[in-house]
Amino acid sequence: MLHKLEHFLFTFIPSSRLPYKTTLTFKLLYNFCVLQIKRSFIIEVLNQNESPFNMTFTSHSGQMQFPDNVPRVMENSPLNTVVGTVVIYDQDASQRVLWSLNDSGSAVFDYLGGPCTQVVNTKAYKTKCVSSVKVIGSLDYEQRNEYQISIKAKDLGGKSIEQQYKIALVDVNESPSNIILSGNQVNENSNGALVGELYAIDQDYGQSHTFLLVDDISGKFVVRANKLYVSPFANLDFETQNSYRIVINATDSGYPRLSIQKSFTINIVDLNEAPTNITLSSNHVIENSQSGTIIGELSVSDPDNRQNHSCIITESQTGQFFVQNKTLIVGSVTLNFEQAPRLSVGIVCKDSGSPSLSSEKFLTVLVVDVNEKPSSLSLSSNTIIENQPPSTVGKYYYYYYYYYYYYYYYYY
């Protein structure tokens, strides 16, 4: 007796992943009462889009070598510097992906999409896609030494893979950016004085700096450690030169050592200086000159330009001289060559600076001798004995103050 078999239900569980369009053959053996039926079936495996997998951040084509998925880049790298290459794989043949990069709003990294290539010599994947990561902003290790980014790759079927990475910045030595001098002026005539302290502005923390005076203006200034001094032999004079230009070099302690140069203008501060000399235009005066007779004009030498001076007499015989408007004038006392042919006059001249300074000098006035009439006449004897032959009565004298002449007077 035969039974009609209308339906069969069976379950198939593959032991491994079935590739697209795999053909399977099944044999169905059914025993029923000594009768057998045998039949083959072909089952076609349909294609289904699968997600990209195994995203890897490599140093290929990058600025520096680093282990996979541990990217790093130097600070201050130029724009468009390539950090490295991101690689993904896909089991779907002829696949294409859309890349995106999120760096949390820092706007310093971006992707540079690359091609997808079909791979035929491996069963693990059929497509390989790459994309470079590049620098698009300023990188400063001292402000931020690490960035968190997220890279996403989405295929044409809408499946995606996303991975986060930390990009570390590598610190490099940077040149000092500026030199500061705490003071830029110094008093004239201040040999050895401190002008100011030197400081270097450097983005690299913890570095020390050495300073060098590149142009020393013929020895006017010197640098010791981080201080600028006036040279011990500078003799700065405002009236000769009121400012100097110097150039300072600052070198850091990093590797390699880097430096910067900067010029500074040092201003010389004018100080009031005492007069250095007093001269008289003429130092001769005729004896017996009337009071008010001008002897000569006083001239004052002073390092400070455009100053006025007032002069007075400090030491002289009372009433011999006086000064009016820097003019030396004969006083009320008669000048006598026979009594004093040379006179020393002490003059003090004071300037108009602040504070006022003065200088003293002794000047010599020469009294010029002139011929003077006798002041008296005398006879040494005014008696004679009568009946005497001619003989000397006495001598007569002409007196000229301290000098006198005498003659014999004879009686005939």
C-alpha positions as CSV (number, residue, x, y, z in Angstrom):
1,M,0.0,0.0,0.0
2,L,1.4,3.3,-1.1
3,H,1.1,6.5,0.9
4,K,1.2,9.9,-0.6
5,L,3.9,12.2,0.7
6,E,2.9,15.7,0.2
7,H,5.2,17.9,2.5
8,F,8.6,17.7,4.0
9,L,10.1,20.1,6.5
10,F,13.7,20.2,7.3
11,T,16.3,22.7,8.8
12,F,19.7,23.5,7.3
13,I,22.4,24.9,9.6
14,P,25.7,25.7,7.8
15,S,28.9,25.0,9.7
16,S,30.7,28.0,8.1
17,R,30.0,31.4,6.4
18,L,28.5,30.9,3.0
19,P,29.9,33.1,0.2
20,Y,27.6,34.9,-2.1
21,K,25.9,32.7,-4.8
22,T,27.1,29.4,-3.2
23,T,25.3,26.3,-4.7
24,L,24.4,23.5,-2.4
25,T,23.2,20.0,-3.3
26,F,21.1,17.9,-0.9
27,K,20.0,14.3,-1.2
28,L,16.7,13.3,0.4
29,L,16.3,9.7,1.2
30,Y,13.0,8.5,2.5
31,N,12.4,4.9,3.4
32,F,8.9,3.8,3.6
33,C,8.0,0.2,3.5
34,V,10.9,-0.9,1.5
35,L,10.3,1.8,-1.1
36,Q,12.9,4.7,-1.5
37,I,12.7,8.1,-3.1
38,K,15.8,10.2,-3.9
39,R,15.9,13.8,-5.0
40,S,18.5,16.7,-5.2
41,F,17.9,20.4,-4.4
42,I,20.0,23.5,-5.3
43,I,19.9,26.3,-2.7
44,E,21.2,29.7,-3.8
45,V,22.8,32.0,-1.1
46,L,21.7,35.6,-1.7
47,N,24.0,38.6,-1.4
48,Q,23.6,40.9,1.6
49,N,25.4,44.2,2.4
50,E,27.8,43.9,5.3
51,S,29.5,46.5,7.5
52,P,33.1,47.7,6.9
53,F,35.4,46.2,9.6
54,N,38.9,46.4,11.1
55,M,39.6,50.2,11.0
56,T,43.3,50.9,11.6
57,F,45.1,54.2,11.9
58,T,48.6,53.6,10.5
59,S,51.7,55.9,10.1
60,H,51.8,55.2,6.4
61,S,52.6,58.4,4.5
62,G,52.6,60.3,7.8
63,Q,55.0,62.8,9.3
64,M,56.3,60.4,12.0
65,Q,56.4,56.7,12.6
66,F,54.1,55.4,15.3
67,P,52.4,52.1,16.3
68,D,49.1,51.3,14.7
69,N,46.2,53.2,16.3
70,V,48.6,55.4,18.4
71,P,48.9,58.5,16.1
72,R,51.2,61.4,16.8
73,V,52.3,64.6,15.1
74,M,54.8,67.4,15.8
75,E,53.5,70.7,17.2
76,N,53.7,73.7,14.8
77,S,53.3,71.3,11.8
78,P,52.5,73.2,8.6
79,L,48.9,73.1,7.3
80,N,48.1,70.0,5.2
81,T,50.7,67.9,7.0
82,V,49.7,64.2,6.8
83,V,49.4,62.6,10.2
84,G,48.8,59.1,8.9
85,T,46.5,56.8,6.9
86,V,43.3,55.1,8.1
87,V,42.5,51.7,6.5
88,I,39.2,49.8,6.5
89,Y,38.1,46.5,4.9
90,D,34.8,45.3,3.5
91,Q,33.6,41.8,2.4
92,D,31.5,43.3,-0.3
93,A,33.2,43.6,-3.6
94,S,33.4,47.0,-5.5
95,Q,32.3,48.8,-2.4
96,R,32.7,52.6,-1.9
97,V,32.7,54.5,1.4
98,L,31.9,58.0,2.7
99,W,34.5,59.3,5.2
100,S,33.8,61.8,8.0
101,L,36.0,63.1,10.9
102,N,34.9,64.8,14.1
103,D,37.6,66.5,16.3
104,S,35.2,67.9,18.9
105,G,35.1,71.4,17.4
106,S,38.9,72.0,17.6
107,A,39.1,72.3,13.8
108,V,42.7,71.3,13.6
109,F,42.3,67.9,11.8
110,D,40.4,66.8,8.8
111,Y,40.3,63.8,6.5
112,L,41.6,63.5,2.9
113,G,39.5,60.8,1.3
114,G,41.3,58.1,-0.6
115,P,40.3,55.3,-3.1
116,C,38.7,52.0,-2.4
117,T,40.3,49.0,-4.3
118,Q,39.0,45.6,-5.0
119,V,41.0,42.7,-3.7
120,V,40.8,39.3,-5.4
121,N,43.6,37.3,-3.7
122,T,42.0,36.8,-0.3
123,K,38.8,35.4,1.1
124,A,38.8,37.6,4.2
125,Y,37.7,40.8,2.4
126,K,37.0,42.0,-1.1
127,T,37.5,45.8,-0.7
128,K,40.1,47.9,0.9
129,C,39.6,51.7,1.5
130,V,42.0,54.3,2.7
131,S,41.9,57.9,3.9
132,S,44.6,60.3,5.1
133,V,44.3,62.5,8.2
134,K,45.8,66.0,7.7
135,V,46.5,69.1,9.8
136,I,44.2,72.0,9.1
137,G,44.9,74.2,12.2
138,S,47.5,75.5,14.6
139,L,49.1,72.9,16.9
140,D,50.8,74.2,20.1
141,Y,52.0,71.6,22.6
142,E,52.2,74.1,25.4
143,Q,48.5,74.9,25.1
144,R,47.2,71.4,24.3
145,N,49.2,68.2,24.0
146,E,46.5,65.8,22.9
147,Y,43.4,65.7,20.7
148,Q,40.5,63.3,20.6
149,I,39.1,62.6,17.2
150,S,36.4,60.3,15.8
151,I,36.6,58.8,12.3
152,K,33.6,57.2,10.6
153,A,33.4,55.3,7.3
154,K,29.9,54.5,5.8
155,D,29.5,52.3,2.7
156,L,27.0,52.6,-0.1
157,G,24.6,50.3,1.7
158,G,24.4,52.5,4.7
159,K,26.5,50.2,7.0
160,S,29.3,52.0,8.8
161,I,32.2,51.7,11.2
162,E,33.4,54.4,13.6
163,Q,36.5,54.5,15.8
164,Q,37.9,57.1,18.2
165,Y,41.6,58.0,18.4
166,K,43.9,60.2,20.5
167,I,46.4,62.1,18.5
168,A,49.4,63.1,20.7
169,L,51.4,66.2,19.9
170,V,55.2,65.9,20.1
171,D,56.9,68.9,21.8
172,V,59.7,70.5,19.7
173,N,62.1,73.3,20.8
174,E,60.9,76.7,19.7
175,S,62.9,79.9,19.4
176,P,62.3,82.6,22.0
177,S,59.7,85.0,20.6
178,N,60.8,88.2,22.3
179,I,63.4,89.9,24.6
180,I,62.3,92.4,27.2
181,L,64.6,95.0,28.8
182,S,63.2,96.3,32.1
183,G,64.8,99.8,31.7
184,N,66.0,101.8,28.7
185,Q,67.5,104.9,30.1
186,V,70.5,105.8,32.3
187,N,72.1,108.9,33.7
188,E,75.1,110.4,32.0
189,N,78.4,110.1,33.7
190,S,77.2,106.9,35.5
191,N,79.9,104.4,34.7
192,G,79.1,100.9,35.9
193,A,75.4,101.7,36.5
194,L,72.6,99.1,36.0
195,V,70.5,99.9,32.9
196,G,67.9,97.0,33.3
197,E,67.3,93.3,33.5
198,L,66.8,91.1,30.5
199,Y,64.0,88.6,30.0
200,A,63.3,86.2,27.2
201,I,59.7,85.2,26.2
202,D,59.7,81.5,25.3
203,Q,56.8,79.1,24.6
204,D,58.8,76.2,26.0
205,Y,58.4,75.9,29.7
206,G,61.3,75.5,32.1
207,Q,64.0,76.7,29.8
208,S,66.9,79.0,30.7
209,H,68.4,81.7,28.5
210,T,71.8,83.2,27.9
211,F,72.2,86.8,26.7
212,L,74.9,88.3,24.6
213,L,75.5,91.9,23.6
214,V,76.0,91.6,19.8
215,D,76.8,95.3,19.3
216,D,78.6,96.9,22.3
217,I,78.9,100.4,20.9
218,S,82.7,100.6,21.4
219,G,82.5,99.4,24.9
220,K,79.7,101.7,26.2
221,F,77.6,98.8,27.6
222,V,78.2,95.3,29.0
223,V,76.0,92.2,29.7
224,R,76.6,90.2,32.9
225,A,74.2,87.2,33.3
226,N,70.8,88.7,32.6
227,K,71.6,92.3,33.4
228,L,72.7,95.2,31.1
229,Y,75.2,97.6,32.7
230,V,77.0,100.8,31.6
231,S,80.7,100.0,30.9
232,P,83.1,101.1,33.7
233,F,84.9,103.2,31.1
234,A,81.9,104.5,29.1
235,N,81.9,108.1,30.2
236,L,78.4,108.7,28.8
237,D,77.9,112.3,27.9
238,F,74.4,113.6,27.0
239,E,75.8,116.6,25.3
240,T,78.0,114.4,23.0
241,Q,75.4,111.7,22.3
242,N,71.9,111.4,23.9
243,S,71.0,107.8,22.8
244,Y,72.6,104.6,21.8
245,R,71.3,101.6,19.8
246,I,72.3,98.1,21.0
247,V,71.5,94.6,19.8
248,I,70.9,91.7,22.3
249,N,70.9,88.0,21.4
250,A,69.0,85.5,23.6
251,T,69.7,81.7,23.3
252,D,67.5,79.1,24.9
253,S,68.6,75.8,26.6
254,G,66.6,73.5,24.3
255,Y,67.8,71.1,21.7
256,P,68.7,72.3,19.2
257,R,69.5,75.6,20.9
258,L,67.6,78.4,19.2
259,S,68.0,82.2,19.6
260,I,66.5,85.6,18.8
261,Q,68.0,89.0,18.4
262,K,66.4,92.3,19.2
263,S,67.6,95.9,19.1
264,F,67.0,98.5,21.9
265,T,67.5,102.2,22.2
266,I,69.2,103.3,25.4
267,N,68.4,107.0,26.2
268,I,70.9,109.0,28.1
269,V,69.4,111.3,30.8
270,D,70.9,114.8,31.0
271,L,72.2,115.8,34.4
272,N,73.2,119.2,35.5
273,E,77.0,119.5,35.6
274,A,79.1,122.1,37.3
275,P,81.0,124.7,35.2
276,T,84.5,123.5,34.4
277,N,86.4,126.7,33.8
278,I,86.3,130.5,34.1
279,T,88.3,132.8,31.9
280,L,88.8,136.6,31.6
281,S,89.0,138.2,28.2
282,S,91.6,140.7,29.4
283,N,93.5,140.8,32.7
284,H,95.4,144.1,32.4
285,V,94.4,147.3,34.0
286,I,96.3,150.6,34.2
287,E,97.1,151.8,37.7
288,N,95.1,154.6,39.1
289,S,92.2,153.7,36.8
290,Q,88.9,155.3,37.8
291,S,86.3,153.3,39.6
292,G,84.0,151.6,37.1
293,T,86.8,150.9,34.6
294,I,86.1,147.6,32.7
295,I,88.9,145.1,33.0
296,G,87.4,142.2,31.0
297,E,84.5,139.9,30.3
298,L,84.1,136.6,32.2
299,S,83.4,133.5,30.2
300,V,82.2,130.3,31.8
301,S,82.8,126.8,30.3
302,D,80.0,124.4,31.1
303,P,79.2,120.8,29.7
304,D,75.5,121.7,29.8
305,N,74.5,123.7,26.7
306,R,72.2,126.7,26.8
307,Q,72.7,127.5,30.5
308,N,73.1,130.9,32.1
309,H,75.7,131.8,34.7
310,S,76.0,134.4,37.4
311,C,79.4,135.3,38.9
312,I,80.6,137.0,42.1
313,I,83.9,137.9,43.7
314,T,84.8,135.7,46.7
315,E,88.3,137.0,47.7
316,S,90.1,140.3,46.9
317,Q,91.2,143.4,48.7
318,T,88.1,145.2,49.8
319,G,86.8,147.5,47.1
320,Q,89.4,146.7,44.5
321,F,87.0,144.9,42.1
322,F,83.4,144.0,41.6
323,V,81.5,141.9,39.0
324,Q,78.5,143.2,37.1
325,N,76.8,141.1,34.3
326,K,79.8,138.8,34.1
327,T,82.1,141.8,33.7
328,L,85.1,142.4,36.0
329,I,85.2,146.1,36.9
330,V,87.6,148.3,39.0
331,G,86.3,149.1,42.4
332,S,86.6,152.1,44.6
333,V,90.2,151.4,45.8
334,T,93.0,152.9,43.7
335,L,95.2,150.3,42.0
336,N,98.9,151.1,42.5
337,F,101.5,149.3,40.5
338,E,104.2,150.3,43.0
339,Q,102.2,148.7,45.8
340,A,100.8,145.6,44.0
341,P,101.7,144.9,40.4
342,R,99.8,141.6,40.5
343,L,96.4,140.9,42.1
344,S,94.7,137.6,42.6
345,V,90.9,137.7,42.3
346,G,88.6,134.8,43.4
347,I,85.6,134.3,41.1
348,V,82.6,132.0,41.7
349,C,80.2,131.3,38.8
350,K,77.0,129.5,39.4
351,D,74.9,127.9,36.6
352,S,71.1,127.9,36.1
353,G,70.6,124.2,36.3
354,S,68.7,122.2,38.9
355,P,70.2,121.7,41.3
356,S,72.4,124.8,40.7
357,L,76.1,124.0,40.7
358,S,79.1,126.3,40.8
359,S,82.8,126.5,40.1
360,E,85.5,128.7,41.6
361,K,88.7,130.0,40.1
362,F,91.4,132.5,41.0
363,L,92.3,134.9,38.3
364,T,95.3,137.1,38.1
365,V,95.0,140.8,37.3
366,L,98.1,142.7,36.1
367,V,98.4,146.3,37.1
368,V,100.1,148.3,34.3
369,D,102.7,150.9,35.5
370,V,102.4,154.5,34.2
371,N,104.7,157.5,34.7
372,E,103.7,159.7,37.6
373,K,104.9,163.2,38.6
374,P,106.9,163.6,41.8
375,S,104.8,163.9,44.8
376,S,107.3,166.1,47.0
377,L,110.7,167.8,46.9
378,S,113.1,168.0,49.9
379,L,116.7,169.2,50.6
380,S,118.9,167.3,53.0
381,S,120.4,170.5,54.5
382,N,119.3,174.1,54.3
383,T,122.2,175.8,56.1
384,I,125.7,177.0,55.1
385,I,128.6,178.7,56.9
386,E,129.4,182.1,55.6
387,N,132.6,182.9,53.7
388,Q,132.9,179.3,52.6
389,P,134.2,178.4,49.2
390,P,131.8,176.7,46.9
391,S,130.7,173.5,48.5
392,T,127.8,171.1,48.9
393,V,124.9,172.5,50.8
394,G,122.7,169.3,50.7
395,K,120.9,166.8,48.5
396,Y,117.4,167.2,47.1
397,Y,115.0,164.4,46.5
398,Y,112.0,163.7,44.2
399,Y,109.7,161.2,45.8
400,Y,107.6,158.8,43.6
401,Y,105.8,156.8,46.2
402,Y,108.3,154.1,47.1
403,Y,110.9,155.1,44.5
404,Y,112.9,158.3,44.7
405,Y,115.7,160.1,42.9
406,Y,118.2,162.4,44.5
407,Y,120.6,165.1,43.2
408,Y,123.4,167.1,44.8
409,Y,122.8,170.8,45.2
410,Y,126.0,173.0,45.0
411,Y,126.5,176.5,46.3
412,Y,128.6,178.8,44.1
